[in-house]
Amino acid sequence: MGILQRLRSEYAYLTGALRALRRTIPIAKDKTRTYPDAAEDLAERYGDRPALISDHETLTYRAYNARANRYARWARAHGVKKGDSVALLMPNRPEFLVIWLGIARAGGVVGLLNTNLTGTPLAHCINLSHPRHVIVDADLYGSFETAEAELTGTPGIWLHGAAGDRRRIDQEIEDYSPEPLDPDERTALTTSDPCLYIYTSGTTGLPKAANINHYRTQAIMNGFSGAMDATADDRMYVCLPLYHSTGGLIAIGAVLTVGGSVVIRERFSSQQFWDDVVSYDCTLFQYVGELCRYLLNSPTHPREAEHKIRLCCGNGLRPDIWVDFKTRFRIPKILEFYAATEGNAVLFNFDGMPGSVGRVPKWLERRFLFKIIDYDIETEREVRGDDGYCIESPLMEAGEMISEIVDDPSKPSQRFDGYTDPEATEKKILRDVFAPGDRWFRTGDLLRRDALGYYFFVDRVGDTFRWKGENVATSEVSEIITVFPGVKESTVYGVQVEKHEGRAGMAALVVDDATEFDLAAFRDHLRRQLPPYARPLFLRLRHELEVTGTFKQRKVTLVEEGFNPAMIADTLYFDHPESGCFEPVTADLYAAIQSGSLRF
C-alpha cells in the first residue's frame, strides 16, 4: 500500500469511526431514552416527510408514529406488560415496522418470525419466546396453521387481514386512539430492557432467539447511520427480510434516525431490483453477498446504470465478485461490515478494500476488545497452551474471532445478552481465555488478519474440514470455483468416505447449462488453482441451492446425503484417479469407493 493510499485509508477510518461514535455515544449516556421515544421526536421534527414507502402504502413520520400508538394501546388492553412477548409473522411491509414499534412502546418484546418457516421449525421459534399473543398476516395464515398444533401455552391468535375465523387486529386497532400516550399509559423503560427477539438463520439446526435490548436496537440503527453518513435526503432500498437485523434494523435505522425514507419491497427480485431503485430515487441499498451474486449473474438490465445509488452496505460480498459487481453496476462506494445480531464484535471496511470485512488501524486497536485465536478443525475446539490459556493466532493465519464480554455500564456494546435458551447462551461463551474468570463471545467464524489490520473472512466453524491432514476453507474453494465460466453458484462442504480419515471435498454447483458444462476444462481449472487436498472430489449439479431467508446457504441436507446416488436425484460426478476425469457416480462406483477397493 502506497503512502497516499495509506493516508486515504486512515482518513476513511477516522471519519467513519467518528461519525458512528457521535451517533451512538448519546444512547449509552441516556439510559431512559428508547427508540419509541426517539420515534416520537422524529415525528415532531419530520412530520409529513415520507418514512416508509411500499407499492401498497406510504406512511409519513407522523403517521408511522401515530399508528404505532394504536398498537401500543391495543397491547396494553390485551394484557401485554413489560417484558411480555408478542410473536409477529408478517411479510415485508410498513405495517411490520409499525407493529413492533407500538408493542415495544407498551413495554412488550416482539419476536420477529421468519416468514419462510412452517410446521415444527415455526412452532419451535414461536415457543422459544413464550408469547402472550401471535400476530399473523393473512397471507401467511396457511403457514401458521401447519405449526399451531405444536404450540405450547395458549397465546392469543390475531390475524392481520381476512383469513379463517380469527380476530382481526387490523380492524380492532382502529378502536384505539392514535394520539400520544398519556403519562399514566406509558411503561417506564430503560435501554437495558428487552425490545426484540431476532432469530438466528438456522443454517446448521433450529434457530435460536437472540435477546435484543433497547440499547442494542438503537446502537445498531444509529451506528450504521453514522457509518453510512446517512442524511434526510437519503432513500434506502430494502428487499432483505425485515425479521432479520440486516434488513429490519441496519437498513431501516440508517435513514429513519435522520429523517430519510425506507423503500420496502416484500422480497428480492433480480428482475425488479433496478426498476425499483431507479423509480423510487434510492440513494442506498442493503445487501448480503448472495444478493450481489444473483444480480451479477442476471442478464443486463436496461436501467442498471441509471440509478442514484451513492453507497451500498452489507456483508458477505466475496472477493471473487467484488470488483466486477462494483464496476458493472457503477457503485461509487461499498461499505462491507462484519457483525452478528447478538454478538459484540463489529468491523467496518470504510476504505473499500476488496474482499476485506473490515480494518482496525493501529491507533484504534485499544478500543476493540476482540482477538483471533487458534482453533482445531478436527476437534472443533479452541487450542490452549501449556498454561491452559488460548493462543492468539499469528498474522495471516486463520482462527476463531472472539470478543470479550464486559458487563460495564460504560461499555454497553460489549455485553452479551444471549438467547431465550440458557443452554444455547452458554455454548457461545468461552471462559478463562487469557485470564482466570474472563468471558468471551464465540462468533463461530474463522477470520485472519494482515499486517495492516485488515480482516478477512475465511469460513464458518463447522464448514471448514480436514482432508489429507490439511484444513480446507469451503468459502475460499467456492470462490475459485465460481470464477470458472458457466458456474452461477456453488457451495462446498466435506463428506465422509469409508476407510478414509477426515472428509473429502464436494461441491454442489448451479451452472448455466449442464449439458454444455465443460467438465474437463473445469477439472483443469481446479488443478491449476487449488492444491490437491482442497480440490473437490465430488460434484453435484443442481438447479438451485437451498438458502435461508437471508440468503445464507444451507448445507445440512447436502452433507447428510453425501455422494450416495441412491439418495440423490441430481447428477453426481467423481474425480476418478484412474481415468483422470470426472465420471458419473453409479451404484457400482459408489460401492467401490465406500469399500475401499478404489483408493485415492
N, C-alpha and C positions, 0 to 999 in steps of 0.2 A: 504494500500500500504506500503510495507516494505521499509526500508531505502535505500537498494541497488536499488530496483525498482524505487524509487523516484529519486535517483541520475541519473539513466539512462534516465528517462523521462525528467528531467531538461536539461540534456546534449543534448538529441534529439531536444528539442525545441530551445535551444540556438544555436546549429549548423544549424538547419533548417532555423530559422529566419534570421540568419546572411547571409546564402547563398542567400536567397530570397532578402534581403536588398541590398547586394552587386551588384546584377544584375538589381535592379530597381532604385536605387538612381541616377545613371548617367542619366537615362531617364528624371527624373524630373529636373536635372540641365541643360541639353542641350535642350532647347525648340525648336530648329530648326532642330533637327535630328529625322526623322521619320523612320518607318520600311522600306519604299522603299530605303532610304539612307543606312540603315543597310544591306539590301539585296545586294546592290552593293558592299559593303565592304566584305560581306560573299562570294560573287562570286570571288572576287580577292583573298581572303585568301584560300578558299577551292576548287576553280576551278572545277576539274573533279571528285571530290568526289560525289557519288550519293546523291541527295537531296530528290527527290520524286520518289517513286517506285510503280508501279502497274503491273498487269498482262499484260497490253497493251503497256506500255511505261515506260521508266526511264529517268528522267531529272537530269543532274548534276547541281551543284550550278551555274555554268557559263551559262548553257542552260536555267535554270529556270529564271535567271535574264535577259538574252538576249531576251527571248521570251516575257517577260513582257514589254520590251522596245517597241516591235512591238505594243502591245495593248495600251501602253501609247500614241504612235504616232497616232494610229487609233482613240483614244478618242479625241485627240486634233483636228484631221482633221474633226471629225464629231460633232464639237461644244460643247464638254464637257469642261466646265470651272470649276474653283474652286467652290466646293460646289454643283455642279450638280450631280444628281444621275443616276446610271445605274443599272437596276434590272437584276439579274442573276439567271436563273433556269437551274440547271445542276446537275447531279448525282456526287457522289464522284469520282474524277479522278484528276490527276496532273493539267490538264488544268484549273480546277476550281480555284486553288490557283494562277496560273499564271495570270488569267484574273483579279482577284481583286487586285493583286499587281500592274499590269500595269495601271489599271484605277485609283488606288489610287495615283500612281506616277504622273499622269496627273492632280491630284487635285480633281478627282471625288470621289463620295461616292457610294459604291457598296451595293445594297440591296440583301442580301443572302436569296433567296426564298426557302421555304420548298417544297421539291420535292414530298411530298405526297398530296399536296393540288390540288384541281380542282375547277372549277366553281366560285361561289361567294366568298368563302374564299380566293382563289388565287387572284382573281381580287381585293379584299379588300386589300391584302398585297401589291400588285403592286401599287395600287392607293395611299397608305399611303406615299410613298416616291416620288410621282410625277416624275417618271423617264423621262429623255430625250431619253433613249434607253432601250430596253429589249432584253437580250441575252438568247436564248432558245436552249437547247440541242435537237438535232433531236429526241432522244428517248422520250422526254417529250413534243413534239410538240402537240400531241393529248390532253394532259392535258391543255396546254396553250390555245388551241382553245376553250375549254369549258368556259374560262374566258374572252376571248378577247372582246366579245360584251359588257361587263360591265366595260371596262376600261374607265377612264376619261382621257381627253387630247388625244394627238396623238403621243405617243412615237414611235421612230423608232424600227422596229422589225427585229432582226437578228437571223439567225439560225446558230448553230454550228453543221455541218453535213447536210446531204441531207434529206429534208422532206418538201413537199409543195413548192410553188412558192415564195420563200423568198430569200432575200440577204444572202449570206454565209459569215459570219465573219471569219470562219476558212480559207477561200480562200483569202479574202481581206487582212488580216493582213500580208500575205506573200509579199505584195507590200511595206511594211514598213520596215525600217532598224532595225536590232537587236542591233546596236551599242549604246553606252551610249548616253543619250540625251545631246545635246549642251546646254550651259548656257541659250541661248535665248528660248529654248524649255521647260525649267524647270519652274514649278509653285512654287512660294515661299509658303512653308507650315510650320506650327508650330504644336507642339504636341496638341494644343487646337483645331485644325481644325478637322472636321468630317472625318472619314475614312470608316466606315461601318454602315449599318443598319442591326442589328441582331434581329430577331423576337422572341417574347415570344412564348411558345409552344401552347398557346391557349387551355389549359385544361378546362377552365371554360367559354370560349367565343371566339370571334375572336381575333387573335394575335395582338400584338402591336409591332411597330418598334422602338427598342431601339437605341439611338444615341451612337455610339462608336467612340470616337475621337482617334487621333493618339497616345496620351499618353496611354490611356487605352489599346489599341491594343498591344503596346509594353510591358506595365506593366504586362498584363496577360501572354504574351509569355515568358518574361524573369523571372517574378516572379515564375512561375511554373517550369521553367527550373532550377532555383536555388533550389526550394523546392524538386525537384526530384534528385538533384545533377547530372544533365544530362551532358554528355560529347560527344565528337565527335565519340566515339566508340559505342554510343547507337543507337538502331533502334527501333522506336516507331511504334506499330501496331495500325492503326486507321480504325475501321469499323463503328464508330459513324458518324452521318451526319456532313459534313463539313460546312453546313449552320448554325450550332449552335456553340456557343463559346466553348463548351466542346471538340468537335472534331476538329473544324476549327481554334481555337486559342490556347487553352491549349495544346492539344496533339501535333499539328504540331510545335507550337512555342517552346515547351520544347527542341526539338532536333535541329530544324533549326537554332536557335540562337547560337548554339555551334558547328555546323558542322556535326551533326548526320544525320540520314536518317529517312524518313517517309515512311512506307509501307501502301499504301492506298487500302482498299477493298471497293467496291461500297456499300455493305450493310452487316450487321451482318448475319452470318450463324453459328449456333452451330455445324453443321457437318464439316464446313470448317475451323473453328477458329483455332484449334490446328495444323492442317496441315499447315496453313499459318504461324503461329507463329514460328513453328519449321523450315519450309523450308526457310524462309527469315531471320533466325537467329535473331529474335526480342528479345530485352532485356527489353522492356517496352510495356505496353498496357494501353489504356484508357478505363474506364468502366463507366457505370451507373448501379445502383443497379439491375435493372431488367435483364440486360445482364448477370450479375453474376448468377442470379436465373435461367435463361434459360440454362446456361452451367451446373449448378449443377443438374438440372432436366433431363439433357441429358444422354443417356447411356454412359458407359465408352468408351473413345476414345483411340485407341492404342498408340497415341502419346502425350497424355495429360500430361505425366510426363517427356517427352524428351526435353523440352524447355530450353531456356537460360534466361528466364524471371528473372530479379532481383527485379523488383518493378512494381506494377500496381497502377494507380492513378485514382480517380474518386469520385463520390458522390452517396449517396443513397444505400450503401451496408448495409442492415438491420441486426440487431443483431441476428435474428433467423437463418441466413445462414453464418454469418461472419467466424466463426471458421471452419465450415465444408468446405467452399469454400477454405480457405487458406490451410487447411490440405490436402484435396483431390488433389488439383492441385499443391501442393508444391510451393506455392508462398512465397518467402522469406520475402517480405515486402508489406504491403498495405498502401497507402497514401490516406486516406479519407480526403475530404475537404468540406467546406460549403461556398457557394458564389452564387451570381446571376449575370447574364450577365451585367445588368445595375446598379447593386447595389454597395454599398460602404462598405460592411462588408465581411471580409474574415477570415475563420478559417482553420487551418490545424491540422490534427491528426498525428503529427510527430512520436509519440511513439507506434502507432498501437493499442491503447486501443479499444477492440472490442465494436462496437456499438456507439462510440462517433464520432461526426462530427468535433471535434477539441478541443483544450485546450488553455487557456490563463493563463500561470503561474503568480503568484503574482507579480513577478518582471517585467512583461510585460504589466500589466493592463493599465498603463498610456498611452501606445501607441495605445490602441484600444478604439475608440470612439463609442462603441455600448452598448446597455442595453437590458434587458428583462423586459417588462412592463406588468402589469396586463391587461387582455383582457377579455371582457364579451362575451361569446359564443352566448348568446341569442340575444343581441342587435347588435352583430358584431361590437363593438366599444371598444376603449381603456377605461380603468377605470380611472377616475380622483378623486382626493381627495377633501376635503372641500376648499382647497386653489386654486382649479382649475387646478392643475398640475397632470401629470401622476404619477403612483405609481410603483416603481421598485419591481419586483417580488422577493419573498424570495427564498433562495436556494431550489432546487428540486421542485419548483412549476412552472408549465408551463405558459408562457406568450409570447407575440409577441416580436420577435427580431427587434429592430430598431437601426439605425446607424446615427449619427449626420452628417448633410450636412454642409460642411465647404468650402466656396469659398476663399481659401487661396492658392496662388501660391506655397507655400512651402509644402502644403499638397494636391497635385492633386488627390490622391486616394480617398479623402473624398468628391469629387464633385459628384453631381448627374446631369447628362446631360439630363435625361428624355427620352421622346419618341417624335416622329414626331407629335403626337396628344397632344396639350397643356392640354386638359381636362384629358387625361389619366395620364399625368405627375403630375398634381395637386393631383390626387387621391392617389398617392404614397408618398405624403409629409404630415407629421404630424407636426403641428405648436404649439408653446407655450407649449412645453412638460415639461421642467423643469425650464424654464426662459422665460420672455416675448420676443417674436420675434425669438426664436430658431427654427430650422427646422431639422427634422429627416426623413430619408428614411424608409418607411414601407416595411419590407421584405415580409409580408404576411405569415410568418412561425411562428409556435409555437415551442419554444425550452425551455429547462430547463438546469440549471447549478448546478453542485455539489460543495462541499466544496473544492475540489482540482482544480477547474477551468475547468473541463471537461464539454463540452456542448453536449446535446443530442437532436436530432430532435424528435418532438412529432407528429406534424401534420401540414397540411396546414390550414390557416384560411379559414373557409367556409366548410372544410371537417369535422372537429370536430363538434359534435352536442350534444344536451342535451336530456336526456331521464330519466324519474323518478327523475328529479331535479338534475341529475349528468351530468358532461361532459364526453363524450365518444371520445377518441382519436382513429380515424379509423386505423392509422398505427399500433398502439400497439395491437389492436384487431386482425388485419390482421397477425401480427407476431405470435400470439397464434394459429391462425387457420392453418397457413402454416406448422407448425411442426407436424401436425397430418398426419399419414401415408395415402398416396394416394392423398393428396392435392398438386397440382403442383403450382397453383397461386390462389390468392384471392384479392378481393378489397372490402372494407367495406364502407358503406355510410348509411345515415339516410333517412327514408321515412316517409311521412305524413300519419297518421292514423286518420280517422274521430273521433271526440269526445275525442281525447287524446291530451294532451299538449306535446310539443316537437316533436321529431322524433324517430321512432323505428329503431333499428339496422337491417340492411340487408346485406348479404354477397353474392357476386357473386363468384362462385368457378369454377376452372378448375381442374378436377380430372382425375386420371389415367383411371378409368373405372367406369362410372356412374352406371352400373348395379351391380357392386360389392362393391360400396362405402357403408361403414357401418354407416348408419345414427344414429343408437342407440349409437354406441361407440363414434361417433363424438359429439353427444349431451352430453354424459357423460364427454368427454374431455373439452367441453366449460364450463360445470358446475363446474368442478374441477379448471379450470384455470382462470375463469373470474367472477367478481361479477355479480349479477343478471341484473343490469341496462346496463351492457356492452355486454351481450350475444345477438348475432343476433337472432331476432325473425323470420326472413325470410331468406330463402336460394334460390339461383338461380344457377342452374348448367348450365354452358356454355362450348362450345367447345374451345373458346378463349376469351380473354379480349381485349377490344379496347385500344390501346395505341397510343401516339403521335410518331412522327419520332424519338424522343429522349427517347422512352420507358417509358414515363410518362403515368400513367393510366388516361383514360378519364371516368369520372363518370356522366357527364351531362345527357346523354340519360338514363342511368340506374336510376338516381334519378327521372327523369320525368316519366318513365314507372312504377316506384314503384313496387307493387306486384300484379298488375291487370292482371289476366290470359287472359283477352280479348285482351290485348295489347302485350302479351309476348308469344313467341313460346317455350321458354326454360322451362324446368321442374322447378316448384316452390314448396317450402315447407314452412310450418308454424309450429313453435314450439307450439303445441296445449297444453294449460294449463290443459285441462280436461283429455286427453289421456296420457300426459307426453311423447310425442314423436313427431318427425317431420312428419307431414301429408301433402299430396299434397294439393295445393291451388286450389280448384274448384270454379266455379262461385258462388255456394251457400255459401261456406265458406267465400269467399271474401265479399259477401253481408252481412253476419253475422258480420264480423269484422268491416266493414265500418258503419253498422247501430248502432253499439254499443251493440247489443244483446249478443255478445260474449266478455266478459270482460277479461282483462289480465293485 
